[in-house]
């Protein structure tokens, strides 16, 4: 095990980012919004890293992501590479004593994800995964209303996560490749976000499920049709550990839907519905009267109000969620825990950890297994 990176009180957290695509640049923005220096980046090649460093105003371009995650000049590493590289880089970083933020899926194998979560626990380092939709104030308000009893007992959870960026026959991306992206595409990429969010909101865990999937043909070079090995659509029917039932549709081929993460939680007293594309309100339904609760720190629960960093009427969105996530990760780094102790409490809760991410990898494996043999699967 490498030397654990220590951070002196009041000092800056030196951050480096492996991977400079769209999501890597989102991470960079969130780190800078929290006042931490981004000291270096890496990319698919040394030349690409140098180009990105110059374009992004970062001083150092690492020749490889392996060099970045083990550098003595780095305190926190953000892993934003294609999925197939996550496991190696996260393990190298933890063994080098670095705090780690790794994009999901944490790995493409449940056993590997569990091993990484166990390694992170042994080190006492912060090891986080950006399930950032938890940081929408109105999603947090939904959680508060479930947890304090205003919604009543949860009986039904349902929703969808729809995108259209792979809906045309010639649309492609590294995620379509099983070597780079892993055996699951749509569910591992966005279905995991939906499931993590509704489990966090409700306190229920998906205990068993049955799934169907669909994959559409793509146009190969020369115009011949080819069918990828990863799914475009997943539809899920599930039961939770606390007796609720639920459904979700996950799709990356729904024209016009850009990033529509929507869920509804139906309790015995009220229903709560949240739409990530319209995140400034929360639907609260009842037999007597329906309401749209608007984001206003003056009237929200304490948790949601703390996340609501600008006054009502000044819209907040995805980048604000990322900044809040990084803020919480930095707070946890500055309030470390013992290697065998609980995760550090921060201003409003506990950041999503490698344990949370490993659970979503196991859930993804259950989904793929169910879709393959058309059976119910238990989820550990």
N, C-alpha and C positions, 0 to 999 in steps of 0.2 A: 504494500500500500504506500502511495506517495505521501509527501508532506502535505498536511491539510493547510489550505490557504487561510491565513488569518487576516482579518480586516480591522484595523485600528478604528476606535471611535472617532467619528467625524471625517474619516478619510473617504475618498471616492471608491466606488466598486468598479474596478477595471474590468470591462466587459469585452468579449470578442464573439463574433458571430460567424458560424460555419454555414455557408450557403447564403447567396445574395440575390435570390429570386424574389418574387413578390412577397412571400411571407417573411423572408429574411429582412427585407426593407421595413416591413411592419414592426418587427422586433426592434430594429435599429431606432425607429421613430419613438417607440415606447421607452426604450432605455434613455434616449436623450431627453425626453420629456420629464424623466425623473432625475435629471441632473447628473447622470453617470457618464463617464467617458467611454466611448467605443474605441478601443485601442487597436483593433485589427479585424480583418475579415479574411475568409478563405472562399474559394470557389472551385469549380470543376477542374480548372487548370491554373497554374501560376499566372499566366498571362491574363486570364479572366479575372483573377483576384486583383491584379494591379489595376486593371481598367475599372473595376467596381470600387476599389478604394479611392481612386482619383475622383470618380463621379460622385461618390457619397461623402467625400470630405473626411475619410478615415486615413490615419497616418500610415498604418502598416498593412501590407498584404502578405499573408502567410502562404508559403508554397504548397501547403497541404492542410486539410482539416485535422489530421492527426497531430501535426506540429502545433496547430492553434490550441487544441484542447489540452495539451500538456505543457504549454509555455509557462515559465516562471513569472512572466509579465502579465498574467491574466488571473483574475479572481473568479469570474463568472463566465461560463460559456453557454451560448445559445446555439442549439443544434437545429438547423433549418435546411438540412440536406434532403435529398430523396430518402424515402423510408428505409430502404435496404441498408443504409449506412448508419442508422440511428444507434443500433445496439453496440457496434464496435466503438463509436465515438463516445457514447455515454459511459461505457465501461472504462475507457481510457481516461476520461475526464475525472470520474470518481476516484479511480486509483491514483490519479495525480493530485488529488486533494482539491478539486475544483467544485464549486457549486454549479449545478447544471439546470438549464431550462431546455427541454427537448420537445420538439414538435411531436404531435400524435400522427399515426400510431407510434407508441414508444418503441415497439419492435413489430416484426411480422410473425412472431411466434409467442404463444402464451407462456411456454416454459422459460424462454429467454427473458420475457418481460418480468415474470415472477422473480427470476434470479437477479435482474437489475434492481428491482424494488427491494429485495433483501440486502443487496450490496449497499444501496443508498441508506437503508436503515442502520446498517452496521457502521457506516462512516460518520453519521451524525450531520452530514452535509445537507444543504437544501437541494432537493431534486424535484423539480416542478414541471408540470405539463400544462400548456396554455388552453385549458377548457374555459375560454374567456367569456363565453356567454353567461356564465355565472355572475359576471361583473356588470351586467345591465341592471341599473337600479330597479326597474320594474319587474325583472325576473326575481331579484332579491326581495321585492315587496311581496310577490306571490309566495315565496318561501316563508316569509314572516307570517303571512296570513294562514298558511297551512300549519306552521309550527305552533302558533299561539291559539289555535282552535277555531278561528273565525270561519274557516272553510268547512269545519266538521271533519268527519272521517272520510278519507279519500276512497272512492269506490271505483273510479274510472279515470284512466289517463290515455289521451289520444292526441294525434297530431301528425305532422309531416315535416320533412326537410327536403325542399325541392330546389334544383338548379337546372340551368339549360346549357351550360358551357360545353357539353359533349353531345348535344342533340343532333348535330348535323353529321352526315356520313363521313365527311373528311376531317372532323374534329379529332384531335389526338393530343397526347401529353405524356410525359414520362410516367404518370400514374397508371396509364393503361398497360404498361410493361410490368409483368409480375416480378421480374428481377429487381427493378428499381422501386416498384410500388408495393410489392407483396401480393398475396393471394386474394385480397379483398380490395376493392376500389371505393365504390359508393358508400358502403357501410363503414369501412374503416376510416374514410375521409370525413364524412359528414354525419352518418348515422351514429357514430360514437359520440359526437357533440350533443345530439338530441338526447340520447340515453343518459349521458352523464348529467345533463342539465335537469331532466325530469327526476332522476334519482336524487339529485341535490335539493331540488325544490320540495319534493314530497317526503323524503326520508324513507321511501320504499326502494327496494332493490328488485330488479327483474330476476326472478327465480327459475322460471322455465319458459320456453318459447318454441314456436314453430314458425318457419319462414319459407317464403318463395322468392326467387330471384329471376331477373330477366337480363339478358345481354343482347344488344343489337349489333348487326353487322356494320363494319367500317369499310371504307374504300381504301384498298391497298394501292401501292405503286403500280401503275398500269391499268387501274380501274377495276381490278378484280375484287369481289367482296371477301372480307376476312372477319372472323368473329374473335374478339379478344377473349382472354382467359379470365378476365375480371368482370364483375357485374355492373350494370348501369342502374338497376332498380332492385330494391329489396322491400318486401312488405312483410310485416312482423305482427304476430299475435302473441301476447304474453300474459303471464300471471306474475304478481309480485309476492314477496315474502310476507306481506301483511294483508293479503287477501283481495287486493284490487286486480282488475284486468285492464288490458290496454292494447292499442294498436298504433303502428306508425308506418308511414310510407316514406321511403328514402329514394330520391331520384336525381340523376344528373342529366336527364334527357327530357325535361319538362319545359317546352318553349315559353319564354316570357318570365319564367321564375328565376330570378337572379341569385337569391340567397334566402329563400323563404323558410326559415326555421319558425314553426308555429306549434304551440302545444296548448292543450286544455286539460285542467285538472278538475274533475267533478267530485265535489265533496257532498256530504249530507246537508250542509247549510248553504253553500255557495259554490259556483263554478268560477274558475280563474283561467283566463286565456291571455297568452302573450305572443306577439308577432315581432320577430327580430327586425323585419323590414319597416316596422312602425313602432319603434321601441319606447316612445314617449308616453304610452298609456298601458293600462292593464284593465281588461274586461273583468268585471265582477258581476256575475249573474245570480239571480235568486227568483223564487216564485213570486215575490212581491214587487221587486223593482230591480232593473238592471242599471249598471253604472259603468262609466269609463273613468277610472281613477288616473288623473294626469300626474306626471312626474313633477313634484314640487317638494323640495326638502322640508318645508314647513309642515306638511301633513303626512309624510311617509313614516314608516317604521324607522327606528334608529339605524338599523343596518342599511336599508335602502337610502336613507338620508345621507349617510356618510359617503356612499358611493356617488351621490348626486352632487357633483362638484361645481356645477354652475346653477344659477337660479332657474326656476321653472320658466318655460317659454324659450329657452336657449338650448336647442336640440343637442343631445348627446348620442354617440353611436359607437361603432365597432372600434375605432382607434382609441376612444376613451376607455373602453373595456380593457384593451391591451395595456394601456398606461396604468390602469388600476391594478391589473394583475402583476405587472412588474413592480409597482410600488409595494405590493404586499410581499412579493418575493424578497425585495431588498430589506423590508422590515424584518422578515424572518431571518435573513442572514445576519442582521445586526442584533438579533435576540436569539442566539443559537441554543440548541437543545443538546442534552446528553445523547450519546449514540444509542442508548437503550430507553430514552425518554420519549414523551409525546411530542408531536409536532408543535412548534412554537405558535402560540396564539398571537394574532396580529390585531390590527385596529378593528377588523370586523368579522374575522373568522379564521379559517385555515386554508391556505392555498392548495390547489389541486396537486397531488403528489404522484410519484411513480406508482404507489399502490393503486390510486384511482385509475391511472393509465393502464396498468397491468390488468385491472378488472375489465376495462373496455376491450383489451386484446382478447381475453378469454371469452367475453361476450361475442366478439366478432367470430371467433372460431366456432362457437355454438351456432351462430347464424349460418355460417357456411356449411357446417355439418348437417343442419336441419334442411337447408335448401337442397343439399345433395341427395339425402335419403328420405325426404318428406316425412320426418318424424318430429316428435317433441324432444327437446333437449333441456337438461338441467344446466343451470349456470352457477358456477362456484363463486 
